[in-house]
Amino acid sequence: MAPAAMPAPPVPEEVAAILARLWAAGQAAYVVGGSLRDVLLGREPTDWDVTTDAHPDRIQALFPGSHYENRFGTVLVPGAVEVTTFRLDQTYGDHRRPDRVTFGTTLEEDLARRDFTINAIAWGRPAAGREAGWADPHAGLADLDSRTLRAVGDPARRFDEDALRLLRAVRISATLDLAVEPATFAAMRQTAPLIRHVSRERVGLEFRRSLAADPPSRALRLLEASGLLEVRFPLLAAQR
């Protein structure tokens, strides 16, 4: 279905109120990411994320009682909803987090830095007075329709920026039953050694979440085929 023909997503009341307040203040605001992906797949989102052109100090002023204790532009507003300023990520020296974060001015800039096309879909509007609608500059809706997991832009660069995305690709593919697009899969094999830069705790968390796939063997097969099993789980790889 084309974005223009799609109905609005079932945004929870508390999230709709956050969008409305940002729009009324003259700010762009959108729901974005995994919550929209899950809604479009008929799944119940576990949380909702909002992205906006408002900077953290502006967000805090609009939502008294908010908390901002990071350098990534993410403000936790009352109701436990994360509202994040549009970002332009810079270099990733440690293959996990950007060395420097620059706040962006457009939704398109923000979506271009995201991991997978199905997570780069947004719904909202630039400011009050304009009708809300869908934004899908990387054809994530088409990938959802074809059950495809595809990196945004250059897949090798996406994995080089944040090596945790390698395991995230396994989890999303396995739990949502999506086929990894060939260029994305080739980049996973190419960059698999980078998974050594990810902490044991984060690796363990993503691994356990991947095994929630039905069946769990779907995740194990992808870990093995991508080379991640041998790099990060050599004892398990030796048993297969």
C-alpha positions in Angstrom: 0.0 0.0 0.0 1.3 3.5 -0.9 2.0 5.7 2.1 -0.6 8.3 1.0 -3.3 5.7 1.0 -2.5 4.3 4.4 -4.6 5.1 7.5 -3.0 6.6 10.6 -1.4 4.1 13.0 -3.2 3.3 16.3 -1.0 5.7 18.4 -1.7 5.4 22.2 -3.4 8.3 23.8 -0.3 9.4 25.8 1.9 9.3 22.6 -0.7 11.2 20.6 -0.7 13.9 23.4 3.1 14.3 23.1 2.8 14.7 19.3 0.0 17.2 19.7 2.0 19.3 22.2 5.1 19.4 20.0 3.0 20.3 16.9 1.2 23.0 18.8 4.6 24.5 19.8 5.5 24.7 16.1 7.8 21.6 16.2 8.0 18.7 13.7 7.2 15.4 15.5 6.9 11.8 14.3 6.5 8.4 15.8 9.2 6.2 14.3 11.0 2.9 14.3 10.1 -0.5 15.7 6.7 0.6 17.0 5.5 1.4 13.6 7.1 -1.7 12.1 5.3 -3.9 14.7 1.9 -2.2 14.1 2.3 -2.8 10.4 3.0 -6.5 11.0 0.0 -6.8 13.2 2.1 -7.1 16.4 1.7 -5.2 19.7 4.4 -2.6 20.2 6.3 -2.8 23.5 7.1 0.9 23.4 6.8 4.0 21.2 9.6 6.4 20.1 9.1 10.0 19.0 11.6 12.0 17.0 11.4 15.8 16.6 13.4 18.8 15.5 13.0 20.3 19.0 16.3 20.2 20.9 16.5 18.6 24.4 16.2 21.9 26.3 13.1 22.7 24.3 11.6 19.3 24.9 12.2 19.6 28.6 10.6 23.0 28.7 7.5 21.6 26.9 7.3 18.5 29.2 8.1 19.4 32.8 9.4 16.5 34.8 11.3 15.1 31.9 14.8 13.5 32.3 17.8 14.1 30.0 21.0 12.4 31.1 22.8 11.4 27.9 24.5 13.0 24.9 22.3 11.5 22.2 19.4 13.9 22.3 17.0 11.5 24.0 14.7 12.9 26.6 12.5 10.7 28.7 9.2 12.5 29.1 6.5 11.7 31.7 4.7 8.5 30.6 8.1 6.8 29.9 8.1 7.8 26.2 11.5 8.6 24.7 11.6 11.8 22.6 14.8 12.2 20.5 16.0 15.2 18.5 16.8 14.6 14.8 20.4 13.4 14.6 23.3 13.4 12.2 25.7 10.8 13.6 29.4 11.3 12.9 32.2 8.7 13.0 32.0 5.6 15.2 35.6 5.0 16.5 34.6 2.1 18.8 32.2 0.4 16.4 29.4 1.0 18.9 28.5 4.6 19.5 29.1 7.8 17.5 32.1 9.8 18.5 30.0 13.0 18.2 26.3 13.6 17.7 25.1 16.6 15.7 21.5 17.5 15.9 19.8 17.6 12.5 17.0 19.7 11.1 15.0 17.2 8.9 13.4 13.9 9.3 15.1 12.6 6.2 18.5 13.2 7.8 17.5 11.3 10.9 16.0 8.3 9.0 19.1 8.0 6.9 21.2 7.1 9.9 19.0 4.3 11.0 19.8 0.6 10.8 17.2 -1.1 8.6 14.6 0.2 6.2 11.7 -1.3 8.1 12.9 0.8 11.1 13.2 3.9 9.0 9.4 4.5 8.6 7.8 7.4 10.3 4.3 8.9 10.8 3.7 12.5 11.8 4.0 16.0 10.4 6.4 18.9 10.2 4.4 21.3 12.4 0.9 22.3 13.4 -1.5 23.2 10.6 -0.4 20.4 8.2 -2.0 17.0 7.9 -0.1 14.1 9.5 1.1 11.4 7.2 3.6 8.6 6.5 7.3 9.1 5.6 9.1 6.2 4.0 12.2 7.5 2.1 14.0 4.1 2.1 11.1 1.9 0.9 10.7 0.1 4.2 7.0 -0.5 3.5 7.9 -2.4 0.4 10.4 -4.5 2.3 7.8 -5.2 5.0 5.4 -6.4 2.2 8.1 -8.7 0.8 9.3 -9.8 4.3 12.8 -8.5 3.6 15.4 -7.2 6.1 17.6 -4.6 4.3 20.1 -2.1 5.7 19.6 1.6 5.1 22.2 2.8 2.6 25.5 1.0 2.5 25.1 -2.1 4.7 28.8 -2.6 5.4 28.9 1.0 6.7 25.8 0.4 8.9 27.5 -2.6 10.6 30.9 -0.9 10.9 29.2 2.0 12.7 27.6 -0.2 15.3 28.5 -3.8 15.4 25.6 -4.7 17.6 23.5 -4.3 14.5 24.9 -7.6 13.3 23.1 -9.4 16.1 20.1 -7.1 15.8 19.8 -8.3 12.2 19.8 -11.9 13.4 17.1 -11.2 16.0 14.8 -9.2 13.8 15.1 -11.7 10.9 14.6 -14.7 13.1 11.8 -13.4 15.3 9.8 -11.7 12.5 10.6 -14.4 9.9 12.2 -12.0 7.4 14.7 -12.9 4.7 18.0 -10.9 4.9 18.5 -9.1 1.6 21.6 -10.5 -0.2 23.8 -7.3 0.0 22.9 -6.9 3.7 23.8 -10.6 4.3 27.1 -10.3 2.4 28.0 -7.3 4.6 27.1 -9.3 7.7 29.6 -12.0 6.7 32.2 -9.3 5.8 31.9 -7.4 9.1 31.3 -10.4 11.4 34.6 -10.0 13.2 33.5 -6.6 14.4 31.1 -8.3 16.9 34.2 -8.6 19.2 33.8 -4.9 19.9 30.4 -5.5 21.6 30.3 -6.2 25.3 29.5 -9.7 26.6 26.4 -8.4 28.3 24.9 -6.9 25.1 25.8 -9.9 23.1 24.1 -12.2 25.6 21.0 -10.1 25.7 20.6 -10.1 21.9 21.4 -13.8 21.7 18.7 -14.6 24.2 16.2 -12.4 22.5 17.1 -14.1 19.2 16.2 -17.5 20.6 12.7 -16.3 21.2 12.2 -17.0 17.4 9.8 -19.8 16.6 11.7 -22.0 16.0 14.9 -20.9 17.7 16.9 -22.8 15.1 16.1 -20.0 12.7 18.4 -17.7 14.7 21.1 -20.3 15.1 21.2 -21.0 11.3 21.6 -17.3 10.6 24.3 -16.9 13.2 26.2 -19.8 11.7 25.7 -18.7 8.0 26.8 -15.2 8.8 30.0 -16.3 10.6 28.9 -14.7 13.8 28.6 -18.0 15.6 32.2 -18.9 15.0 33.5 -15.4 15.9 31.5 -14.8 19.1 30.3 -18.3 20.2 33.2 -20.6 19.2 32.3 -23.4 21.6 28.7 -23.5 20.3 30.0 -23.4 16.7 32.2 -26.4 17.4 29.2 -28.5 18.5 27.3 -27.9 15.2 
